[in-house]
Amino acid sequence: MAERIPRPAATVLLGCEVLQPYLTPLLDDATPATFFDLGLHDQPSLMRPALQEQLDALPEPTTVLIGYGLCGSGVVGLEAGPHTLILPKAHDCIGMAYGSNDAHSAAVLANPGTYYVTRGWIGTGNDPLEQYEGYVEKYGLKRADRIVDAFYKAYERVCLMAFSKEELAEVRPLAAPVVQFFQDRWQLEYVEKIGDPSFIERLVTAGQKPQGDFVIVEPGGVVAMEMFF
């Protein structure tokens, strides 16, 4: 990943905890950052209110870097108010990890049934194995089995994604229990992918030199779905 990138005054970052391991090293000490629970992806209707509350609490007009893509339409309807919002033009964090939305779209077309695992996603309490264990405790074994089958049975591959061979080696043992769960229960193929960190890195500099792969919402604007296409 790149060196820390200085930000202008009155800039903050609001993002998903999945991206925290990658974004935090890039931010200088003058850039406040708030990272939200991965569970918001399971309930996109809660994502916009959580982000809006943080935006509305900002005391002055601010450049706000949003560490979310479209993410199940969870950012649609977000009101900029007096601020300028900058969002990656991506479906989700995996699109960012591929380096571009086009690269992600090509991967989806080639292998549509792929479930991705990344460093930031491990240990959040929201991976399929942790969810399953929670369902068993709450609902019992039979109902838990039906729930996870409904969510994950259609997948064909589980992919561990990182930004270097060194990171893959580091994350592989951490991801092993989840990968084994997928393989034991649904016989998914296991693959690994080295991603491209440039999209995530460009988010940190987008307030200074925005490019075509970012959605820019000026003060008074509202995030709309068509902005991502």
N, C-alpha and C positions, 0 to 999 in steps of 0.2 A: 504494500500500500504506500501511498505518497506521504510526504512530510506534512506537518501541520500547516494549514493554510490560513493566513490572517484574514479576518473579516472586518468590514467597515462597522462603524458604530450602529447601534439600534438594529441588530440582526439577531434573531433567535432561530433555533431549530426545534421542530416538533416532529417526532417520528416513532416508528414501531420499534419495540425492543429487539426484534430480530436483526435490525441494522445497527444496533448500538455498538457491538464489537468492532464494526468497520468504520462508523462515523466518528466515534469519540476520539480516536487517535488523530483525526484530521482537523479537529476543531481547536482553535486557540482558546486561551482561558477567558477571553472577553466575549465569547459566544455562548450564552446560556442554552442548554439543551434539556428537553423533557422527552422521555421515552415512555410509550404507553404499552400496556399489557397486550400480549399477543392474542388474548381471548377476544379482543374487539373484532378480529377477523371472523370469528364464529357468529357474531351478532353485528353485522355492518351498520344496522340502524343505530347502534350506540356509538359508533366511531365519530360521526359528524358532531353530535352534541359534546363529546369529550374534547375534541379539537376546538370547537367553537367556544367552549368555556375558557380555554387557555388564551385564545385570540382576544376575546372580549376583556380579559383581565390585563392585557398589555397596556402600560400607562401612556405610551406615545406611539405615533406612527412608526411602524417597524417593517423591515424586510423579514418575512417568515419563510424559512426553508422547511418544506413539508416532506418528511421521510416516509411517504406513502405513495403508492401509485393509485390507480382507480380502486383497487382492492374491494371488489364486490359492490361497487358504487358507494362505498362507505364515505368517500369524501365529497360526493355530489351534494350540492346545496350549501356547502361551506361558504359563509359570507366573509369577504375580506374586511369589511368595515373601513377604517382608515389605513389599513396595512396593504402591503404588496405580498401576495402569496406566490411561491415558486414550487411547483410539484413536478416530479419526474413523469414524463409521458410514457407510462408503463402500466401494464395490467396489475402488477404486484411486485414484491421484492425479488421474485425469481427473474422477472423481466429485467430488473436492474442488475442482478447478478450475471446475466448473460451479456451485459454491456450495451444492449439496445433492445427495444421492443421488437424490432424486426428479427433479430437473432432468436429471441424467445419464441416468437410466432413460428419461425421455421422449425424449431425444436419440437414445439407442440404438434405441428403437422406431421413430423417424422415419427414421433413417439407420443401419441396423445395420452396414453395411460400411465404417465410417470408422476410419482409422488416424490417431492424433493425434501431433502434434509440438509440444513446448514448449521454452522456453528451457533449463530444467534438464536436458533430455534430450539436447541438442545437445552434442557433444564429449565424451561419456562413453565412447566406444568401443563402444557397444552399438546404434547406429542401424543400420537395414537395409543401408545402403551400406557401412558399415565392416564389418559382419558378412559381407556378400557378398565383399568384398575379402579378408577373412581366410579364407573358405571356398575361394576360388580358389587362394590360396597353399598351403593345407593339402591340399585334395582335388583340385584341378584344375577347369577351367572347366565341364565337363559336369555333374559332381556338384554343384558350387556352384550351378549353374542349377536343378537339381532341388530342392535344399534350400530356396532362397529362394522358388521357386514354391510349394512346399508350405506355407510360412509365410504368404505375402503375396498369392498370386494371387486369393484370394477377396475381397479388399478392393475397394471401389468408389470410395472417396474418400480423399484425404489432407488432413487439416485442421491448419493452423497455428493454435495457440491461445495467446493472451496476455491480459494484463489491461488493456491500453489500446491505443489506436491508436499511441501513441509506442513502446510495447514491440513491437508488430507490425512497425513500420518498422525497429526495431533488429534484430530477430531474423530477419526475412525473408531477408536475404542470407546469414545463417549457415545457414538451413535449406534454401536453394535447391538445393544438390547432392543432398540426400536427396529433396526434392520432385521434382527432375528425374529421378532414378533411378526413382521410382515411375511417373512419367508416361511415360518412355521404354519401360519394361519392361512395364507393365501398363495403360497409358493411363488412369490414375486421374484423376478430377476433382479439381481443387485448390480448396479453400475456406479461409476464415479465420474465426475465431471469437474474440470478446472475452469472456473468462470473468468469473467473479465471485470475487474474492479473499477474501470474507468467511468462508468455511468454514476456509481456511488460517489466517486471522487469529484465528478463534475457538479454534483448537487451542491457541494460546499462552495464552489466558486460561481455558481449560477447567478447569485445576486449581483455580481460585478460584470459578468459577461454571459447573459443568458443565451442559450442556443435553441435550435429547433426541436430538440428532444425534451424540452421542458414546457410545461403549461405555466404561463404568467397571468396572474389575475390582479389587475390594477385595483387601487382603492375604490370601494363602492361596488366591485364586481362580485360575482357568485360563481363557484366552481360548477361547471356543467359537464355532462358525460361526453358531449360531442367534442369538447376540447382535447380529448385523449385520442381522437381518431383523425 
